[in-house]
Amino acid sequence: MEKYVSYFFIYGFIGWFIELIIMLFDTHEIVNRGFLTLPILPIYGFGAVVISMIFKEDDYQWVFIAIVGGIIATAIELI
């Protein structure tokens, strides 16, 4: 359980940071894209947890994980 909580916070922060950098280049100002006061976007953390629960380590090839993980992440974003 600790692993999934860690994934949630780490990937949520990484997602927030990447969106912050993208918006910095786009608008030339710092824009907090999240709805929380914390520097985290829960959708990225949730997506990382779901994908890590589906794929165990060394089960599949990395190309397959990237393609299916992208599809799963897109579905989570749409929901």
Secondary structure, DSSP 8 states (H G I E B T S, - for coil): -HHHHHHHHHHHHHHHHHHHHHHHHHHSS-----SSSSS--HHHHHHHHHHHHHS-TTSS-HHHHHHHHHHHHHHHHH-
